[in-house]
Amino acid sequence: MKPHVTCLMISSVDGRLHPSRYTKSPDGTREEWSAVYEGLHDAMSADAWLVGRVTMAEMSKASAHPSVVAGPVTRPVHIAATADSYAVAVDRSGKLHFDKGDIGGDHVIVLLGSNVPDAHLAELAEDGVSYVVADTAQIDLAAALDALAAHFGIRRLLLEGGGGINGSMIAAGLVDELQVLIAPALDGGDSVQGIVSHGADGLAGTVKLAFRGAKPMPHGTVLLTYDVR
Ligand SMILES: NC(=O)c1ccc[n+]([C@@H]2O[C@H](COP(=O)([O-])OP(=O)(O)OC[C@H]3O[C@@H](n4cnc5c(N)ncnc54)[C@H](OP(=O)(O)O)[C@@H]3O)[C@@H](O)[C@H]2O)c1
């Protein structure tokens, strides 16, 4: 059974996803908004957080370092460790590299497509990273979530961007709840990505949002919560 999935994002008033680009508050600050977001993340006490390949590449900047250990690799699931909290990345072709098995203390699990070479799996295993390889080159996200529940006991998962993976997960009907922390800021860039992005056609006709609440939060932020149907 898939974990309960909450998509948690910080957004500008105009829906953009790069806090470093946001206009500043009148007193010249904006770092506080990310701290409010981090507080929400911690308060949710989820078993895992999941991000797209682009977002994880901003957190793990290691470069490729082929394994020195010859021998068979394990497919489809390698469990390097079990943990109280997991950091999950979707990386269908094996572009991400790690120099250790955790991000900020959360054990790393990578979800990969079937075409990923054995050499990459060996590198991940040597770095202490867990992984799940899909049956197909394109990852079936529903099956991947089932595997996270079955093999790692993940029951509650935070989907934390970026827009690309949020769009894929919402389009696949896998997101139960959307929580957006609106910062009192604008971006305004013509071609800057939104917090959800799903190709030219977008998501019209695929999902509906049901409003649950709006809560004023510190530093002029507002938390909007919706059920995703
Ligand atoms: N405001 C916030 O709260 C927040 C939170 C997180 C991130 N961000 C920002 O968001 C930006 C990145 O957003 P992004 O949309 O470019 O990247 P992203 O969502 O982090 O990653 C997109 C990548 O994930 C993989 N992916 C997406 N859908 C997939 C699917 N159905 N199956 C398999 N793989 C899939 C693809 O990797 P491949 O191309 O390798 O196939 C795709 O290119 C970053 O700059 C980050 O700072 C903001």
Ligand as a Chemical Component Dictionary entry (heavy atoms), coordinates in Angstrom:
data_LIG
# 
_chem_comp.id                   LIG 
_chem_comp.type                 NON-POLYMER 
_chem_comp.pdbx_formal_charge   0 
_chem_comp.three_letter_code    LIG 
# 
loop_
_chem_comp_atom.comp_id 
_chem_comp_atom.atom_id 
_chem_comp_atom.alt_atom_id 
_chem_comp_atom.type_symbol 
_chem_comp_atom.charge 
_chem_comp_atom.model_Cartn_x 
_chem_comp_atom.model_Cartn_y 
_chem_comp_atom.model_Cartn_z 
_chem_comp_atom.pdbx_ordinal 
LIG N1  N1  N 0  10.027 26.175 -3.507  1  
LIG C1  C1  C 0  10.265 24.971 -2.997  2  
LIG O1  O1  O 0  9.664  24.596 -1.964  3  
LIG C2  C2  C 0  11.226 24.046 -3.688  4  
LIG C3  C3  C 0  11.351 22.731 -3.236  5  
LIG C4  C4  C 0  12.227 21.894 -3.914  6  
LIG C5  C5  C 0  12.931 22.343 -5.011  7  
LIG N2  N2  N 1  12.813 23.616 -5.416  8  
LIG C6  C6  C 0  13.560 24.084 -6.593  9  
LIG O2  O2  O 0  13.038 23.412 -7.731  10 
LIG C7  C7  C 0  14.046 23.408 -8.742  11 
LIG C8  C8  C 0  14.065 22.101 -9.495  12 
LIG O3  O3  O 0  12.817 21.843 -10.056 13 
LIG P1  P1  P 0  12.706 20.934 -11.384 14 
LIG O4  O4  O 0  11.267 20.787 -11.702 15 
LIG O5  O5  O -1 13.624 21.501 -12.413 16 
LIG O6  O6  O 0  13.358 19.565 -10.976 17 
LIG P2  P2  P 0  12.909 18.361 -10.037 18 
LIG O7  O7  O 0  11.440 18.220 -9.966  19 
LIG O8  O8  O 0  13.699 18.439 -8.771  20 
LIG O9  O9  O 0  13.507 17.160 -10.885 21 
LIG C9  C9  C 0  12.980 16.922 -12.173 22 
LIG C10 C10 C 0  13.601 15.647 -12.616 23 
LIG O10 O10 O 0  13.069 14.561 -11.858 24 
LIG C11 C11 C 0  12.949 13.457 -12.702 25 
LIG N3  N3  N 0  11.536 13.110 -12.887 26 
LIG C12 C12 C 0  10.476 13.922 -12.914 27 
LIG N4  N4  N 0  9.363  13.201 -13.178 28 
LIG C13 C13 C 0  9.770  11.932 -13.297 29 
LIG C14 C14 C 0  9.075  10.730 -13.591 30 
LIG N5  N5  N 0  7.749  10.703 -13.806 31 
LIG N6  N6  N 0  9.787  9.598  -13.674 32 
LIG C15 C15 C 0  11.113 9.632  -13.477 33 
LIG N7  N7  N 0  11.846 10.746 -13.232 34 
LIG C16 C16 C 0  11.139 11.871 -13.137 35 
LIG C17 C17 C 0  13.514 13.850 -14.071 36 
LIG O11 O11 O 0  14.910 13.529 -14.048 37 
LIG P3  P3  P 0  15.702 13.174 -15.392 38 
LIG O12 O12 O 0  15.753 14.438 -16.174 39 
LIG O13 O13 O 0  17.038 12.717 -14.917 40 
LIG O14 O14 O 0  14.934 12.076 -16.054 41 
LIG C18 C18 C 0  13.288 15.328 -14.074 42 
LIG O15 O15 O 0  14.156 16.038 -14.903 43 
LIG C19 C19 C 0  15.356 23.611 -8.031  44 
LIG O16 O16 O 0  15.975 24.788 -8.475  45 
LIG C20 C20 C 0  15.008 23.697 -6.552  46 
LIG O17 O17 O 0  15.772 24.627 -5.834  47 
LIG C21 C21 C 0  11.973 24.479 -4.787  48 
# 
loop_
_chem_comp_bond.comp_id 
_chem_comp_bond.atom_id_1 
_chem_comp_bond.atom_id_2 
_chem_comp_bond.value_order 
_chem_comp_bond.pdbx_ordinal 
LIG N1  C1  SING 1  
LIG C1  O1  DOUB 2  
LIG C1  C2  SING 3  
LIG C2  C3  SING 4  
LIG C2  C21 DOUB 5  
LIG C3  C4  DOUB 6  
LIG C4  C5  SING 7  
LIG C5  N2  DOUB 8  
LIG N2  C6  SING 9  
LIG N2  C21 SING 10 
LIG C6  O2  SING 11 
LIG C6  C20 SING 12 
LIG O2  C7  SING 13 
LIG C7  C8  SING 14 
LIG C7  C19 SING 15 
LIG C8  O3  SING 16 
LIG O3  P1  SING 17 
LIG P1  O4  DOUB 18 
LIG P1  O5  SING 19 
LIG P1  O6  SING 20 
LIG O6  P2  SING 21 
LIG P2  O7  DOUB 22 
LIG P2  O8  SING 23 
LIG P2  O9  SING 24 
LIG O9  C9  SING 25 
LIG C9  C10 SING 26 
LIG C10 O10 SING 27 
LIG C10 C18 SING 28 
LIG O10 C11 SING 29 
LIG C11 N3  SING 30 
LIG C11 C17 SING 31 
LIG N3  C12 SING 32 
LIG N3  C16 SING 33 
LIG C12 N4  DOUB 34 
LIG N4  C13 SING 35 
LIG C13 C14 SING 36 
LIG C13 C16 DOUB 37 
LIG C14 N5  SING 38 
LIG C14 N6  DOUB 39 
LIG N6  C15 SING 40 
LIG C15 N7  DOUB 41 
LIG N7  C16 SING 42 
LIG C17 O11 SING 43 
LIG C17 C18 SING 44 
LIG O11 P3  SING 45 
LIG P3  O12 DOUB 46 
LIG P3  O13 SING 47 
LIG P3  O14 SING 48 
LIG C18 O15 SING 49 
LIG C19 O16 SING 50 
LIG C19 C20 SING 51 
LIG C20 O17 SING 52 
# 
